[in-house]
Amino acid sequence: MSTLETRIHLASQSPRRRELLTQVGVRFDLLLFRGGSRSDPETCEDALPGEAPEVYALRVAMAKARHGQKIQALRHLPQRIVLAADTTLDLDGEIIGKPRDDADALEILRRLSGRTHRVLTAVAVAHQARIESRLSISEVRFRALDEAEVRRYVASGEPRDKAGAYGIQGRAAIFVAEIRGSHSGIVGLPLCETALLLREFGYPI
């Protein structure tokens, strides 16, 4: 792999994923998708009827990676490896994504209080005609939360862009009694699976 090709394209707007890739020395440039009312339909994060959380996370991550390849071509960018990811929560089989608003964040956190949920992060890597994916599944147990601290946390604004309405790397760390699995996966990018996947595509990590 040439010096030019040792950079990848990250198809994500998540600052947490940028920080995690930087942590392990992966050099990347961003491929930003459109948001809001102009969102690209190819990267829609709505779950399909009856879709299992594992299937959902992998499907969305792979759709983002493929769309990243499309953007490379449309913008006449170097044809590099494209990395994308998707994180979701599974509470009793229900897919829980980012909260719609503060009221939704409050309701999600109330439901997570004192319970164990699963955090699923799928990683997809695409280059030329090849695409591969991996899924990291971790368990997180919240202690019982009181209403006042949940309201303070939501008022901080931190839950707004995060699956499950919390960030384990932020203020919500005080809610977490126990985790089983990948801490980086819970944050938004499982570094073990990501590194092994990039190696399969020849990236020197």
PASEBA-1860 file (N, C-alpha, C; in nm, 3 decimals):
! residues 205
1> MSTLETRI> 0.084/-0.119/0.000/0.000/0.000/0.000/0.088/0.124/0.000 ~ 0.063/0.220/-0.090/0.145/0.339/-0.103/0.119/0.436/0.011 ~ 0.206/0.538/0.023/0.189/0.638/0.128/0.055/0.708/0.115 ~ 0.015/0.739/-0.009/-0.113/0.805/-0.032/-0.228/0.721/0.020 ~ -0.220/0.591/0.001/-0.331/0.502/0.035/-0.337/0.469/0.184 ~ -0.240/0.518/0.264/-0.245/0.487/0.407/-0.344/0.576/0.480 ~ -0.412/0.663/0.409/-0.525/0.736/0.467/-0.654/0.666/0.422 ~ -0.752/0.664/0.511/-0.881/0.608/0.476/-0.985/0.721/0.477
9> HLASQSPR> -1.104/0.690/0.432/-1.215/0.783/0.445/-1.309/0.731/0.555 ~ -1.340/0.818/0.650/-1.433/0.785/0.757/-1.569/0.844/0.723 ~ -1.666/0.755/0.703/-1.802/0.798/0.668/-1.884/0.810/0.796 ~ -1.856/0.915/0.873/-1.924/0.934/1.001/-1.908/1.079/1.045 ~ -2.010/1.130/1.112/-2.002/1.264/1.170/-1.971/1.259/1.319 ~ -1.950/1.140/1.372/-1.931/1.123/1.516/-1.792/1.169/1.561 ~ -1.784/1.266/1.652/-1.653/1.306/1.705/-1.589/1.194/1.787 ~ -1.672/1.108/1.849/-1.614/0.996/1.925/-1.538/0.901/1.834
17> RRELLTQV> -1.592/0.873/1.716/-1.522/0.781/1.625/-1.392/0.844/1.574 ~ -1.394/0.973/1.551/-1.270/1.041/1.510/-1.163/1.029/1.619 ~ -1.205/1.050/1.742/-1.110/1.042/1.854/-1.053/0.901/1.869 ~ -1.139/0.800/1.854/-1.093/0.662/1.870/-0.997/0.621/1.759 ~ -1.025/0.660/1.636/-0.931/0.628/1.527/-0.799/0.698/1.547 ~ -0.802/0.823/1.590/-0.679/0.897/1.617/-0.600/0.829/1.729 ~ -0.671/0.778/1.828/-0.607/0.711/1.942/-0.518/0.595/1.898 ~ -0.561/0.522/1.795/-0.484/0.404/1.751/-0.402/0.432/1.625
25> GVRFDLLL> -0.390/0.558/1.588/-0.299/0.595/1.479/-0.352/0.576/1.339 ~ -0.483/0.563/1.322/-0.540/0.551/1.187/-0.554/0.691/1.128 ~ -0.498/0.712/1.011/-0.504/0.841/0.943/-0.625/0.842/0.851 ~ -0.706/0.948/0.861/-0.832/0.949/0.786/-0.871/1.090/0.745 ~ -0.958/1.094/0.644/-1.029/1.215/0.606/-1.178/1.185/0.617 ~ -1.256/1.288/0.642/-1.399/1.269/0.663/-1.478/1.271/0.534 ~ -1.578/1.184/0.529/-1.681/1.189/0.425/-1.811/1.223/0.496 ~ -1.855/1.347/0.484/-1.973/1.389/0.557/-2.098/1.372/0.472
33> FRGGSRSD> -2.202/1.314/0.533/-2.330/1.300/0.467/-2.417/1.421/0.498 ~ -2.519/1.441/0.417/-2.613/1.549/0.443/-2.703/1.511/0.560 ~ -2.746/1.613/0.635/-2.832/1.587/0.750/-2.962/1.663/0.741 ~ -3.048/1.645/0.844/-3.175/1.716/0.850/-3.268/1.679/0.738 ~ -3.340/1.778/0.687/-3.439/1.753/0.581/-3.374/1.711/0.451 ~ -3.242/1.735/0.438/-3.172/1.699/0.315/-3.095/1.569/0.330 ~ -3.127/1.490/0.431/-3.055/1.366/0.456/-3.060/1.273/0.336 ~ -2.950/1.202/0.315/-2.945/1.105/0.207/-3.031/0.985/0.243
41> PETCEDAL> -3.126/0.946/0.157/-3.214/0.832/0.190/-3.136/0.702/0.206 ~ -3.021/0.692/0.140/-2.941/0.569/0.148/-2.889/0.543/0.290 ~ -2.881/0.648/0.370/-2.827/0.632/0.505/-2.935/0.651/0.612 ~ -3.060/0.632/0.576/-3.171/0.642/0.671/-3.152/0.539/0.784 ~ -3.169/0.584/0.908/-3.148/0.497/1.023/-3.277/0.443/1.082 ~ -3.387/0.451/1.009/-3.513/0.394/1.055/-3.506/0.242/1.051 ~ -3.554/0.178/1.155/-3.557/0.032/1.157/-3.670/-0.020/1.068 ~ -3.648/-0.135/1.010/-3.751/-0.200/0.930/-3.844/-0.279/1.021
49> PGEAPEVY> -3.970/-0.300/0.982/-4.064/-0.376/1.065/-4.009/-0.514/1.102 ~ -4.007/-0.544/1.231/-3.963/-0.674/1.278/-3.814/-0.699/1.270 ~ -3.736/-0.596/1.241/-3.591/-0.613/1.223/-3.521/-0.635/1.357 ~ -3.437/-0.738/1.365/-3.361/-0.765/1.487/-3.250/-0.661/1.503 ~ -3.213/-0.627/1.627/-3.109/-0.526/1.649/-2.977/-0.558/1.579 ~ -2.936/-0.686/1.580/-2.810/-0.723/1.514/-2.816/-0.698/1.364 ~ -2.928/-0.736/1.303/-2.946/-0.718/1.159/-2.951/-0.568/1.126 ~ -3.021/-0.493/1.209/-3.034/-0.349/1.188/-2.897/-0.281/1.189
57> ALRVAMAK> -2.817/-0.306/1.293/-2.688/-0.238/1.305/-2.597/-0.270/1.187 ~ -2.590/-0.395/1.147/-2.505/-0.433/1.034/-2.556/-0.373/0.904 ~ -2.687/-0.374/0.884/-2.743/-0.318/0.761/-2.712/-0.169/0.747 ~ -2.730/-0.094/0.856/-2.707/0.050/0.850/-2.560/0.081/0.830 ~ -2.471/0.011/0.900/-2.328/0.035/0.884/-2.283/0.007/0.740 ~ -2.331/-0.102/0.682/-2.293/-0.135/0.545/-2.351/-0.036/0.445 ~ -2.473/0.012/0.472/-2.532/0.113/0.383/-2.450/0.241/0.386 ~ -2.401/0.279/0.503/-2.319/0.399/0.515/-2.187/0.382/0.441
65> ARHGQKIQ> -2.127/0.264/0.451/-2.000/0.240/0.382/-2.019/0.245/0.230 ~ -2.125/0.183/0.181/-2.151/0.185/0.037/-2.179/0.328/-0.010 ~ -2.253/0.403/0.070/-2.283/0.541/0.031/-2.155/0.625/0.033 ~ -2.067/0.594/0.127/-1.938/0.662/0.128/-1.861/0.639/-0.001 ~ -1.865/0.518/-0.052/-1.799/0.490/-0.181/-1.863/0.572/-0.293 ~ -1.995/0.584/-0.289/-2.066/0.663/-0.390/-2.022/0.810/-0.385 ~ -2.008/0.863/-0.264/-1.965/1.001/-0.248/-1.823/1.020/-0.300 ~ -1.736/0.924/-0.273/-1.600/0.931/-0.327/-1.603/0.951/-0.477
73> ALRHLPQR> -1.684/0.871/-0.544/-1.690/0.877/-0.690/-1.752/1.009/-0.737 ~ -1.861/1.051/-0.674/-1.929/1.173/-0.717/-1.842/1.297/-0.697 ~ -1.761/1.298/-0.592/-1.677/1.413/-0.562/-1.536/1.400/-0.621 ~ -1.515/1.292/-0.698/-1.386/1.268/-0.762/-1.272/1.265/-0.659 ~ -1.298/1.198/-0.548/-1.199/1.184/-0.441/-1.114/1.060/-0.464 ~ -0.997/1.052/-0.402/-0.917/0.930/-0.411/-0.997/0.809/-0.365 ~ -0.984/0.699/-0.436/-1.062/0.579/-0.404/-0.995/0.501/-0.292 ~ -1.018/0.546/-0.171/-0.958/0.487/-0.052/-1.054/0.391/0.016
81> IVLAADTT> -1.001/0.320/0.114/-1.085/0.240/0.202/-1.186/0.332/0.270 ~ -1.312/0.288/0.276/-1.417/0.362/0.346/-1.457/0.284/0.471 ~ -1.457/0.352/0.583/-1.499/0.291/0.709/-1.624/0.361/0.760 ~ -1.723/0.282/0.799/-1.847/0.336/0.855/-1.888/0.250/0.974 ~ -1.974/0.305/1.059/-2.018/0.231/1.177/-2.158/0.276/1.217 ~ -2.223/0.192/1.296/-2.353/0.228/1.351/-2.367/0.167/1.489 ~ -2.417/0.248/1.583/-2.436/0.202/1.720/-2.584/0.211/1.756 ~ -2.633/0.106/1.820/-2.771/0.107/1.867/-2.779/0.033/1.999
89> LDLDGEII> -2.886/0.055/2.072/-2.911/-0.018/2.196/-3.021/-0.121/2.173 ~ -3.010/-0.228/2.248/-3.112/-0.333/2.247/-3.162/-0.349/2.390 ~ -3.286/-0.312/2.413/-3.349/-0.330/2.544/-3.466/-0.424/2.526 ~ -3.447/-0.547/2.571/-3.552/-0.651/2.559/-3.595/-0.670/2.414 ~ -3.499/-0.664/2.321/-3.529/-0.686/2.180/-3.574/-0.562/2.105 ~ -3.590/-0.451/2.174/-3.633/-0.326/2.109/-3.511/-0.242/2.070 ~ -3.509/-0.194/1.947/-3.403/-0.107/1.899/-3.424/0.033/1.954 ~ -3.322/0.085/2.022/-3.328/0.221/2.075/-3.213/0.302/2.016
97> GKPRDDAD> -3.248/0.400/1.937/-3.146/0.482/1.873/-3.128/0.615/1.946 ~ -3.103/0.721/1.869/-3.085/0.853/1.927/-3.221/0.911/1.967 ~ -3.227/0.986/2.077/-3.356/1.042/2.119/-3.405/1.148/2.021 ~ -3.536/1.154/2.004/-3.596/1.254/1.915/-3.584/1.395/1.973 ~ -3.597/1.403/2.106/-3.592/1.531/2.175/-3.563/1.503/2.322 ~ -3.562/1.609/2.404/-3.530/1.590/2.546/-3.632/1.503/2.618 ~ -3.758/1.516/2.582/-3.861/1.434/2.646/-3.837/1.286/2.616 ~ -3.799/1.255/2.494/-3.768/1.116/2.457/-3.644/1.068/2.532
105> ALEILRRL> -3.543/1.154/2.547/-3.423/1.118/2.622/-3.457/1.084/2.767 ~ -3.543/1.163/2.827/-3.586/1.135/2.964/-3.652/0.998/2.974 ~ -3.740/0.967/2.882/-3.811/0.841/2.885/-3.715/0.723/2.865 ~ -3.621/0.738/2.773/-3.523/0.630/2.751/-3.442/0.603/2.876 ~ -3.391/0.708/2.939/-3.307/0.691/3.057/-3.386/0.632/3.174 ~ -3.511/0.670/3.187/-3.595/0.609/3.291/-3.608/0.459/3.269 ~ -3.619/0.419/3.145/-3.632/0.276/3.113/-3.501/0.200/3.139 ~ -3.388/0.266/3.119/-3.258/0.201/3.139/-3.221/0.191/3.287
113> SGRTHRVL> -3.280/0.274/3.370/-3.247/0.280/3.512/-3.260/0.144/3.580 ~ -3.152/0.102/3.646/-3.153/-0.021/3.723/-3.156/-0.148/3.641 ~ -3.131/-0.138/3.511/-3.144/-0.254/3.422/-3.019/-0.274/3.338 ~ -3.013/-0.391/3.275/-2.904/-0.423/3.183/-2.956/-0.415/3.040 ~ -2.878/-0.353/2.953/-2.911/-0.347/2.811/-2.788/-0.385/2.730 ~ -2.810/-0.410/2.603/-2.699/-0.441/2.513/-2.669/-0.321/2.425 ~ -2.540/-0.299/2.400/-2.496/-0.197/2.305/-2.433/-0.269/2.186 ~ -2.488/-0.245/2.069/-2.439/-0.309/1.946/-2.375/-0.203/1.857
121> TAVAVAHQ> -2.250/-0.224/1.821/-2.185/-0.137/1.724/-2.134/-0.222/1.609 ~ -2.185/-0.192/1.491/-2.141/-0.261/1.370/-2.040/-0.172/1.298 ~ -1.936/-0.234/1.246/-1.833/-0.165/1.167/-1.833/-0.225/1.027 ~ -1.829/-0.140/0.927/-1.823/-0.187/0.788/-1.707/-0.117/0.718 ~ -1.633/-0.194/0.641/-1.521/-0.142/0.563/-1.542/-0.183/0.417 ~ -1.530/-0.085/0.329/-1.552/-0.110/0.186/-1.435/-0.054/0.106 ~ -1.398/-0.128/0.002/-1.296/-0.080/-0.091/-1.316/-0.152/-0.224 ~ -1.329/-0.072/-0.329/-1.358/-0.126/-0.463/-1.486/-0.210/-0.456
129> ARIESRLS> -1.482/-0.335/-0.497/-1.605/-0.415/-0.500/-1.627/-0.494/-0.371 ~ -1.536/-0.480/-0.276/-1.541/-0.562/-0.155/-1.596/-0.483/-0.037 ~ -1.680/-0.546/0.044/-1.727/-0.488/0.168/-1.736/-0.598/0.274 ~ -1.686/-0.567/0.393/-1.689/-0.662/0.504/-1.740/-0.589/0.628 ~ -1.795/-0.664/0.722/-1.848/-0.601/0.844/-1.822/-0.690/0.965 ~ -1.823/-0.628/1.080/-1.810/-0.697/1.208/-1.907/-0.634/1.306 ~ -1.949/-0.713/1.405/-2.045/-0.664/1.504/-1.989/-0.685/1.644 ~ -1.987/-0.579/1.722/-1.946/-0.585/1.862/-2.070/-0.573/1.950
137> ISEVRFRA> -2.085/-0.665/2.044/-2.200/-0.662/2.134/-2.150/-0.659/2.278 ~ -2.192/-0.559/2.353/-2.153/-0.543/2.493/-2.277/-0.529/2.579 ~ -2.263/-0.562/2.706/-2.371/-0.544/2.802/-2.336/-0.432/2.900 ~ -2.433/-0.348/2.929/-2.415/-0.237/3.022/-2.527/-0.243/3.126 ~ -2.487/-0.236/3.253/-2.587/-0.233/3.362/-2.585/-0.096/3.427 ~ -2.699/-0.030/3.428/-2.715/0.097/3.498/-2.756/0.072/3.642 ~ -2.705/0.150/3.734/-2.761/0.151/3.869/-2.898/0.221/3.864 ~ -2.970/0.215/3.972/-3.098/0.286/3.978/-3.072/0.436/3.977
145> LDEAEVRR> -3.142/0.507/3.889/-3.123/0.651/3.875/-3.242/0.724/3.936 ~ -3.214/0.836/4.003/-3.326/0.914/4.054/-3.366/1.020/3.952 ~ -3.488/1.065/3.961/-3.545/1.155/3.861/-3.466/1.285/3.847 ~ -3.418/1.338/3.958/-3.347/1.466/3.954/-3.218/1.454/3.874 ~ -3.142/1.346/3.893/-3.016/1.336/3.821/-3.038/1.307/3.672 ~ -3.146/1.235/3.641/-3.178/1.213/3.500/-3.212/1.346/3.433 ~ -3.290/1.428/3.501/-3.327/1.558/3.444/-3.205/1.650/3.429 ~ -3.115/1.647/3.525/-2.993/1.728/3.514/-2.910/1.683/3.396
153> YVASGEPR> -2.901/1.552/3.378/-2.821/1.499/3.268/-2.881/1.539/3.133 ~ -3.010/1.526/3.118/-3.074/1.563/2.992/-3.057/1.713/2.968 ~ -3.067/1.793/3.074/-3.051/1.938/3.059/-2.911/1.977/3.015 ~ -2.812/1.889/3.038/-2.675/1.918/2.997/-2.659/1.915/2.845 ~ -2.754/1.852/2.776/-2.748/1.842/2.631/-2.671/1.722/2.580 ~ -2.601/1.652/2.668/-2.516/1.542/2.624/-2.591/1.427/2.555 ~ -2.715/1.396/2.596/-2.781/1.279/2.535/-2.828/1.299/2.391 ~ -2.830/1.421/2.340/-2.906/1.452/2.219/-2.862/1.377/2.093
161> DKAGAYGI> -2.734/1.351/2.075/-2.689/1.287/1.951/-2.635/1.147/1.974 ~ -2.679/1.083/2.084/-2.620/0.955/2.122/-2.725/0.844/2.129 ~ -2.689/0.729/2.073/-2.777/0.613/2.082/-2.803/0.580/2.228 ~ -2.930/0.559/2.263/-2.965/0.528/2.399/-2.966/0.648/2.492 ~ -2.943/0.767/2.437/-2.951/0.893/2.512/-2.844/0.907/2.620 ~ -2.728/0.841/2.600/-2.620/0.863/2.695/-2.485/0.837/2.629 ~ -2.380/0.899/2.688/-2.244/0.875/2.644/-2.162/0.823/2.759 ~ -2.115/0.700/2.749/-2.040/0.638/2.860/-1.908/0.710/2.884
169> QGRAAIFV> -1.857/0.779/2.782/-1.732/0.852/2.795/-1.751/0.991/2.855 ~ -1.877/1.028/2.882/-1.907/1.160/2.937/-1.965/1.151/3.076 ~ -2.060/1.239/3.105/-2.119/1.248/3.239/-2.193/1.122/3.278 ~ -2.244/1.049/3.181/-2.322/0.928/3.211/-2.237/0.815/3.266 ~ -2.105/0.832/3.269/-2.019/0.729/3.329/-2.061/0.699/3.473 ~ -2.118/0.797/3.543/-2.157/0.775/3.682/-2.284/0.690/3.693 ~ -2.352/0.665/3.581/-2.471/0.580/3.582/-2.436/0.432/3.571 ~ -2.316/0.402/3.522/-2.281/0.266/3.480/-2.222/0.186/3.596
177> AEIRGSHS> -2.293/0.081/3.636/-2.247/-0.005/3.745/-2.154/-0.115/3.694 ~ -2.178/-0.161/3.570/-2.099/-0.273/3.518/-2.107/-0.277/3.366 ~ -1.995/-0.313/3.303/-1.998/-0.341/3.159/-1.932/-0.475/3.132 ~ -1.979/-0.541/3.030/-1.918/-0.664/2.980/-1.902/-0.651/2.830 ~ -1.777/-0.645/2.786/-1.755/-0.631/2.643/-1.654/-0.523/2.613 ~ -1.676/-0.451/2.505/-1.582/-0.354/2.452/-1.619/-0.213/2.494 ~ -1.534/-0.148/2.574/-1.562/-0.009/2.612/-1.565/0.081/2.490 ~ -1.468/0.063/2.398/-1.466/0.148/2.278/-1.588/0.119/2.190
185> GIVGLPLC> -1.636/-0.005/2.192/-1.757/-0.037/2.117/-1.878/0.035/2.172 ~ -1.885/0.049/2.305/-1.994/0.121/2.367/-1.985/0.270/2.333 ~ -1.864/0.322/2.327/-1.844/0.462/2.290/-1.888/0.486/2.145 ~ -1.863/0.386/2.057/-1.909/0.403/1.919/-1.823/0.341/1.812 ~ -1.708/0.282/1.849/-1.623/0.216/1.749/-1.536/0.112/1.818 ~ -1.569/-0.017/1.806/-1.490/-0.121/1.873/-1.353/-0.132/1.808 ~ -1.250/-0.092/1.880/-1.118/-0.080/1.818/-1.056/-0.213/1.780 ~ -1.080/-0.318/1.858/-1.025/-0.449/1.824/-1.080/-0.496/1.689
193> ETALLLRE> -1.212/-0.498/1.675/-1.274/-0.542/1.550/-1.237/-0.450/1.434 ~ -1.230/-0.320/1.461/-1.197/-0.225/1.355/-1.056/-0.247/1.303 ~ -0.961/-0.266/1.394/-0.822/-0.287/1.353/-0.807/-0.415/1.271 ~ -0.871/-0.522/1.317/-0.859/-0.648/1.244/-0.923/-0.637/1.105 ~ -1.033/-0.565/1.096/-1.101/-0.548/0.968/-1.014/-0.465/0.872 ~ -0.955/-0.357/0.922/-0.868/-0.275/0.837/-0.747/-0.355/0.789 ~ -0.693/-0.440/0.875/-0.580/-0.525/0.834/-0.617/-0.617/0.718 ~ -0.741/-0.667/0.721/-0.785/-0.754/0.612/-0.783/-0.681/0.477
201> FGYPI> -0.798/-0.549/0.483/-0.798/-0.469/0.361/-0.659/-0.411/0.332 ~ -0.559/-0.454/0.410/-0.423/-0.412/0.383/-0.379/-0.283/0.449 ~ -0.464/-0.229/0.538/-0.423/-0.106/0.607/-0.323/-0.141/0.716 ~ -0.210/-0.070/0.724/-0.103/-0.105/0.819/-0.131/-0.053/0.961 ~ -0.205/-0.130/1.037/-0.231/-0.094/1.176/-0.192/-0.210/1.268
END
